[in-house]
Amino acid sequence: MTHKPWRGITVATALPLTDDLAVDFDGFADHVRWLAENGMDGVAPNGSLGEYHNLTDEERARVVEIAVEASPEGFGVMPGVAAYGSQETCRWIEQAASAGAQSVLLLPPNAYRADRQTVIEHYRAAAAVGLPVVAYNNPYDTKVDLTPDVLAELHGEGLIVAVKEFTGDVRRAYEIRELAPELDLLIGSDDVLLELGLAGAVGWIAGYTNAFPRACKELYDLATSGRAEDIEKALPMYRDLHPLLRWDSKTEFVQAIKLSMDIAGRRGGPCRPPRLPLAPETVERVTADTKAVISKGFN
């Protein structure tokens, strides 16, 4: 492909819910449009931040359709298509293609600790549907690690075009580059943005862009420019934002990002169970971190 819609900043979209926990589809469409207007390159609906586990099939399909409908020309839509079964994953890829998405984001099998051959076959089945597949490596939650050599095998067979690398181990960036030099590395955790930008990442599947897209874009552009003077500018900004960005890699990341959205003037709203409201002390900490960022003039 000459156009690679998984590159740049793709927002792992939070899904706004009403107070009675219904999906606010109109609010979600508005959020997608707002992200596009504020410099983002695309959205990744139906990821963990989008609470896909807690959606009905009808809701999950409609979220993808709305993301495509609300997107301006050239804006990427990369739905999460994770499922317990490979056949179900393939059906979600077909749905994404039918809705007009340009690529998909796929976790390895995670109903159990899958072995290497199971992982390969899972991605082989997914790739056969036809949309470009971005692998998502999150061994903390899936208990399956897409190590650099596994990624190289997947890419070498043409099964994946990129990887969202969430481990936080920035050393992997260099090994991935050595074993699969044409595989696109995407930043998968907000709190290693600068480190992976320096290591050659060409995209960022981002969480806190839901609340602070312009500040995040400025930081991403500086971190990935390859110019020493830009890194010098990025470092103090990164330090200012990092207390907030690191919530993206914590267990409470969905609630934390939604709370920051609410404080920043974007509707985040509650989460569906089993995610519970944040403990009072966590609300206090996230609130303080968010207000500190706002007070420094970001967004």
C-alpha positions in Angstrom: 0.0 0.0 0.0 1.2 3.5 -0.8 -1.1 5.0 1.8 -0.6 3.6 5.3 -3.6 4.7 7.4 -2.2 3.2 10.6 0.6 5.7 10.7 0.4 9.0 12.6 -1.8 9.5 15.6 -4.7 7.1 15.9 -6.9 7.7 18.9 -8.0 4.7 20.9 -11.4 6.2 21.4 -13.2 6.2 24.7 -16.9 5.6 24.3 -19.2 8.1 26.0 -22.0 6.6 28.0 -25.1 8.3 29.5 -25.7 8.2 33.2 -27.9 5.1 32.8 -25.0 3.4 30.9 -26.5 3.6 27.4 -24.1 4.2 24.6 -24.2 7.9 23.5 -23.9 7.3 19.8 -24.5 11.0 18.9 -21.8 12.0 21.4 -19.4 9.4 20.0 -19.9 10.8 16.4 -19.3 14.3 17.7 -16.1 13.1 19.5 -14.8 11.5 16.3 -15.4 14.7 14.4 -13.7 16.8 17.1 -10.6 14.6 17.1 -10.3 15.0 13.3 -10.7 18.8 13.7 -8.0 18.8 16.3 -5.3 17.2 14.2 -5.6 13.5 14.8 -5.0 11.1 11.9 -7.6 8.4 12.8 -9.5 6.5 15.4 -9.3 3.0 16.8 -12.8 2.2 18.1 -13.7 -0.9 20.0 -10.5 -1.3 21.9 -10.1 -1.8 25.6 -10.6 2.0 26.2 -13.8 1.7 24.1 -15.1 -1.0 26.5 -15.7 -3.4 23.7 -16.0 -6.3 26.1 -19.2 -4.8 27.5 -20.9 -4.0 24.3 -23.6 -6.0 22.5 -22.9 -7.2 19.0 -25.3 -4.5 17.7 -23.6 -1.8 19.7 -20.1 -2.9 18.7 -21.0 -2.9 15.0 -22.8 0.5 15.2 -19.7 2.0 16.9 -17.6 1.1 13.8 -20.2 2.4 11.4 -20.5 5.7 13.2 -16.7 6.1 13.3 -16.6 5.7 9.5 -19.6 8.0 9.0 -18.3 10.7 11.2 -14.8 10.7 9.7 -13.7 13.2 7.1 -12.0 12.1 3.9 -8.5 10.7 4.6 -9.2 10.1 8.3 -8.4 6.5 9.3 -10.6 4.1 11.1 -8.9 1.0 12.7 -11.4 -1.0 14.7 -10.4 -3.4 17.4 -11.5 -6.9 16.3 -10.4 -9.0 19.2 -12.6 -12.0 20.1 -12.1 -15.3 21.8 -12.5 -17.3 18.6 -10.7 -16.8 15.3 -13.9 -17.2 13.4 -15.5 -14.5 15.4 -12.5 -12.3 14.8 -12.8 -12.8 11.1 -16.5 -11.9 11.3 -15.6 -8.6 13.0 -13.0 -7.9 10.3 -15.6 -8.5 7.6 -17.9 -6.1 9.5 -15.2 -3.5 9.6 -14.5 -3.9 5.9 -18.2 -3.6 5.1 -18.4 -0.4 7.2 -15.5 1.2 5.3 -12.6 0.8 7.8 -9.1 0.8 6.3 -7.3 -1.5 8.7 -7.9 -3.4 12.0 -6.2 -3.8 15.3 -5.9 -7.4 16.6 -4.8 -9.0 19.9 -3.5 -12.5 19.9 -5.8 -15.3 21.1 -6.4 -14.7 24.8 -9.0 -17.2 26.0 -5.9 -19.1 27.3 -2.1 -18.9 27.0 -1.8 -19.6 23.3 1.4 -21.2 21.9 3.3 -19.8 19.0 1.7 -21.9 16.3 -1.8 -21.0 17.6 -0.9 -17.3 17.4 0.4 -17.7 13.9 -2.7 -19.5 12.7 -4.9 -16.8 14.4 -3.2 -14.0 12.4 -3.2 -16.1 9.3 -7.0 -16.5 9.5 -7.4 -12.8 10.1 -5.1 -11.7 7.3 -7.0 -13.8 4.8 -10.1 -11.6 5.2 -8.2 -8.9 3.4 -7.9 -5.8 5.5 -4.4 -4.8 6.8 -3.9 -6.1 10.3 -2.1 -4.2 13.0 -1.0 -6.6 15.8 -1.5 -5.5 19.4 1.1 -6.8 21.9 -0.2 -6.6 25.4 1.1 -9.6 27.3 0.0 -8.1 30.7 -3.7 -8.7 29.8 -3.5 -11.5 27.3 -0.7 -13.5 28.8 0.5 -14.0 25.2 3.7 -12.1 24.3 4.3 -11.2 20.7 8.0 -11.2 21.0 10.2 -9.6 18.3 10.9 -12.9 16.6 7.2 -13.8 16.5 6.4 -10.4 15.0 9.1 -11.0 12.4 7.5 -14.3 11.4 4.1 -12.7 11.2 5.3 -9.8 9.1 7.5 -12.0 7.0 4.5 -14.0 5.9 2.6 -10.8 5.2 0.1 -11.3 8.0 0.6 -8.0 9.8 1.7 -4.5 8.7 2.5 -2.9 12.1 2.5 -3.6 15.8 1.0 -1.6 18.7 3.8 -2.3 21.2 2.4 -1.9 24.8 5.0 -3.7 26.9 6.8 -0.5 27.8 10.1 -2.2 27.1 11.7 0.3 24.7 14.6 -2.1 24.0 12.2 -4.2 21.9 12.0 -1.4 19.3 15.6 -2.0 18.2 15.2 -5.8 18.1 12.0 -5.5 16.0 13.9 -3.2 13.6 16.7 -5.7 13.3 14.4 -8.7 12.7 11.6 -7.0 10.7 12.9 -3.7 9.4 9.8 -3.0 7.3 7.3 -3.6 10.1 5.9 -0.4 11.3 6.3 0.3 15.1 3.4 2.0 16.7 3.6 3.5 20.2 1.1 1.6 22.3 1.4 3.2 25.7 1.3 7.0 26.3 4.1 7.0 28.9 6.8 5.8 26.5 6.0 8.2 23.7 9.3 10.0 23.7 11.4 6.9 24.1 9.7 5.0 21.2 9.6 8.2 19.1 13.3 8.4 19.4 13.5 4.7 18.5 11.8 5.2 15.2 8.1 4.7 15.8 5.9 5.9 12.9 2.6 6.0 14.7 0.9 6.2 18.1 -2.3 4.5 19.2 -3.0 7.0 21.9 -5.3 7.3 25.0 -4.9 10.8 26.4 -5.5 12.3 23.0 -9.2 11.8 23.9 -8.8 14.8 26.3 -5.7 16.7 25.0 -5.3 16.1 21.3 -3.5 19.3 20.4 -0.9 19.0 23.2 -0.4 15.3 22.4 0.1 16.1 18.7 2.7 18.7 19.4 4.6 16.3 21.6 4.3 13.5 19.1 5.5 15.7 16.2 8.5 16.8 18.2 9.3 13.3 19.5 9.3 11.7 16.0 10.9 14.4 13.9 14.4 13.0 14.2 15.8 16.5 14.9 17.9 17.1 18.1 16.5 20.5 18.6 12.9 19.1 18.6 13.8 16.6 21.3 15.2 19.4 23.4 11.8 21.1 23.1 9.9 17.9 23.7 11.6 16.9 26.9 10.2 19.6 29.3 6.7 19.2 27.7 7.0 15.4 28.2 7.9 15.9 31.8 4.9 18.2 32.3 2.5 15.7 30.7 4.0 12.5 32.0 2.1 12.4 35.4 -1.1 12.3 33.3 0.2 10.1 30.4 1.2 7.3 32.8 -2.4 6.7 33.8 -2.7 5.1 30.3 -0.8 2.1 31.4 -2.5 1.6 34.8 -5.4 -0.8 35.4 -7.8 2.1 35.9 -6.9 3.7 32.6 -10.4 3.7 31.2 -11.9 5.5 34.2 -8.9 7.8 34.5 -9.0 8.9 30.9 -12.8 9.4 31.0 -12.4 11.5 34.2 -9.8 13.6 32.5 -12.1 14.1 29.5 -14.9 15.3 31.8 -12.5 17.8 33.5 -11.2 19.0 30.1 -14.7 19.6 28.8 -15.3 16.4 26.8 -17.9 13.9 27.8 -16.3 10.8 29.1 -19.0 9.6 31.5 -19.2 6.5 33.5 -18.0 3.0 32.6 -20.1 -0.2 32.4 -19.5 -2.9 35.0 -17.4 -4.7 35.9 -15.3 -1.5 35.8 -16.2 0.4 39.0 -16.0 4.1 39.8 -12.6 5.2 40.8 -11.7 5.2 44.5 -11.9 8.7 46.1 -8.1 8.9 46.4 -7.6 8.0 42.8 -10.2 10.6 41.7 -8.3 13.1 43.6 -5.0 12.2 42.0 -6.3 12.0 38.4 -8.1 15.3 39.0 -5.0 17.0 40.3 -2.9 15.6 37.4 -5.4 16.8 34.8 -5.8 20.3 36.3 -2.0 20.6 36.5 -1.8 20.0 32.8 -4.6 22.5 32.0 -3.0 25.1 34.3 0.2 24.9 32.2 -1.7 25.9 29.1 -2.0 22.5 27.4 -5.2 22.5 25.2 
